């Protein structure tokens, strides 16, 4: 028997996919993906281009039918009513470039039948300027404001801070975390590792499948990389690259993803490179590289 | 030969696009110019290519035929195939016959584009198109490679491929300068120049930049001065001018590049507000 109030303690699932697949002819764009976004959490969706992120998001928004499995938005299949309670910022921002800031806000407020939001300080001096004339940071701020005007309960954002400087990115993430703290469920699709670091939980897609999920620490797990400290990075790089090791430049040193320090040491000593070799924790990017290579080999 | 931009100031009409910015690129190294939209990255790179007039300052760059330039826009012809793009650019640099063919095939193979040689550039994915642009810029073995946002918008796996190509070029002796909006890429380069509103925020190796930072950073769930704090995940990072300013219960952490760049940008904005 359910205890009174028990449902209050249970996280409220706002957006869910249950064993969802999508085929286009013989091509499987999304293969058996299960996920959920709960009230108050920020979930990051990572993956290479072509991994199926955009197809998945279109199904979550109810803009594309699933081939198999079900999508639930606020507990039922996504429809117009559900979409009214959702805010979406596409990567292209979805603003009208030949309208002014004020006109863009009025337009989206009217579409959602809500009052036009007040302009924040940063946007007031440019209220009557055309979008096309604004710096990208202000355009992104306006896109956020438009997406939030109808107080959505779920936010879906594609590369929300792409192209802006570190300070503008920090301000935009302040807004995203404030929304989450108000109970909004946020799904962010991104290629930017600094954005991934801002999320509570990450979903990693490769080749149409969800290959890992959890916190950044969960996903990295025990994966390590090898750090190679040397006075001659160029030679160390050339020798390791020649030997087929996944070597990367790291400042004045180099790193090798998913490698065995002993083997790296051997390759370097065969190539007569003096270097200090040690195992270090992998980055999320290196982990992604390993996972996507593994899924390609399947 | 070290290539340099010295105290460059560039004005477009009323806009000061660059203000007293200097840059140094050694052969066999990668320099990252990092900043957001409007920081002046493209303008700075274009001074090296000779596409921008300086109001003040000097540029020391090799002659055009020893520069490989990849602009932020496409950089390839959409209606030509991958191979035709390479051959066309090769022709401009006076390469032909078997010399062109072998150099072209080697670069396409290194960029994993050999299977797509007959595909139109317009049919390539974003990541592939950036790699093609890179291969085109590299065709004539330039002494100086100038890459404008080669990795913007491409996925992490393609970005790793692209960085391998960039590193190979530098390891083989080229001087490479690339712009980026990603701070993790600036950390990966041998040295970096952070720009904001046409001005230098920080420059040097990552160690130089972190070492020159005078302030202290704390991590906290409840910032004392919200205007000097920003989010890192659910927690905040907060800036303090000196260690002596730290609250007694707070513990300073080792700042990373993001902490330093965010703080320097906040300080700059603060100074500007005070001045006006």
Interface residues (C-beta under 8 A of the other chain):
Chain A: X46 X47 X48 X49 X50 X51 X135 X136 X137 X159 X162 X163 X164 X165 X166 X167 X168 X169 X170 X171 X173 X174 X177 X191 X192 X193 X194 X197 X198 X199 X200 X233 X234 X235 X237 X238 X241 X246 X247 X248 X249 X250 X251 X252 X283 X285 X288 X289 X292
Chain B: X28 X30 X35 X36 X37 X38 X39 X125 X126 X127 X152 X153 X154 X155 X156 X157 X158 X159 X160 X163 X164 X166 X167 X168 X170 X171 X172 X173 X181 X182 X183 X184 X187 X188 X189 X190 X196 X205 X206 X207 X230 X231 X232 X233 X234 X258 X261 X262 X265 X266 X269
